[in-house]
Amino acid sequence: MSEVGWVETALVAARPQAVAALLRYFRDLDTAEEAFQNAALRALKTWPQAGPPRDPAAWLIMVGRNAGIDQVRKTSRLTVLDDEKAVSDLGDAETAAAERLDDSQYRDDILRLLFVCCHPELPATQQIALALRIVCGLSVAQIAKAFLVGDSAMEQRITRAKARIAKAEIPFEAPGAVERAERVGAVASVIYLMFNEGYSAAAADAERRAPLSLEAIRLARLMLKLFPGEPELMGLAALLMLQHARIGARFDADGNAVLLENQERKKWNGELIAEGLALIDKSMRHRRPGPYQVQAAIAALHTRSASAAETDWAEIELLYRALERLQPSPVVTLNRAVAVWKVSGPEAALALIEPLDGPLAGYFYFHGMRGALLAALGRAGEARDAYSRAISLAGSAAEAAHIRGQLDALSETAKAS
Amino acid sequence: MLYAILCYDDEAKVSAWSEAEDAAVMEKLGAVQDRLVRQKRLGPVARLVPTTAAVTLRKQAEPIVLDGPFAETKEQLLGFYIVDCASMNDAVEVAKELAVANPGVGAYEIRAVKFYNGLGAPA
């Protein structure tokens, strides 16, 4: 890392806590953000010479507060805060900050900041964009690139989101236990969505969208640090890590998706796997299962088997059953059908998914899976029909190409027999 | 004499590294390790997952397993080296090299090893 590198890293690490405290103080997202920017600029000037402060977040909060107060004074005739709260000398700031900073508040501060960005009134894309901008500190240009839209479109999206937040009136007092749990749940689901935005990208976009997955993992780690005894947060972090660990093996040289069973396991990221497996094991000791833990447990079983052939499909089938109970959805049933196919054969799997033709009639993967099962049962004509429906629903050229490959294989089999 | 060099740093900061930064730090540390390997002085080197993924077993009549360590402190144990050194000063020199490879805040705690049983123990 370069000489200035450590300053930037320290700023990134301290950002959520500092912006969160400034938000509590100023009760306005824009003011808090500007105050942090000002403090960060001062840090970039002074830290390289003075060395890192003992508590970078406390330093940034103090300096940011003062910068924000100056700003408020300039723009308003009202003196909103009394003089004694303004500390101008940077040397004093750190000592004062250490004394005044109430550590017990910071957990609810960060949760509030995250919850503001993940507010249920915002559409998912705005939630994710806002969290990336405010909490993670990505630039508008970086976020626009990850979402594959222009800078001005992203700028507008973030501005609109902020305007809605300003109207939403987030309570600033410490939340009660029920409210806290609701906030944790809302934030967790946005982190999960953020990850999937990056993870579900096609090969051509994977590199541009990767920051979404990485920032989601960072936020999952942050939440875990705030709530270290919450098994669903352990499950969420484990799930994201175990999925992301496979990123290097998911596409071949031509950018085609490589199915899990064909991936080169030595290309998986061993460090992320070690952390993810430790977290899922730890979460399961709590015996309070939830959807993230079950999904992570499934990912862990895939990761732990030495080869695709040794995968414990019976156990995976049981876990999908548990997931169906916790979070009933036809897509979960479709996933369970993959395990049923491996354990009990294609006929049982087909029987399981036939009733899904209603809810999943417009779902690419349903028809792809149905085609594969029919092909395995030797019902080539029906398989062809199912594959054709899948192609008509394909969301990308790569998806369509994959099904065309299946159709070709079907014709090859027909010729051979 | 074997010395343990225990690496303490703020895991929030370390996990804020980008993949590229992480790789760059590991490469520089690897260069220090390579020299120690060539001199046949390097024992196990370990990098630990964050404390959020750890559990703690408290010894008591019925030992209990807790989440954590719940880090009250700013710095956590993130990894360690076992190095064969002529003296404490020699071990300090090795730690200084590691600090050059991975600058910033944090600390290396240097402790002489009084019992060692494991892989790669020097005869």
Interface residues (C-beta under 8 A of the other chain):
Chain A: M1 E3 G5 W6 T9 A10 V12 A13 P52 D55 L214 R218 R221 L222 L224 K225 P228 G229 M234 A237 E271 A274 E275 A278 L279 K282 R285
Chain B: D10 A12 K13 S15 A16 W17 S18 E19 E21 A24 V25 R47 V49 P50 T52 A53 A54 V55 V65 D67 G68 F70 K74 N102 P103 G104 V105
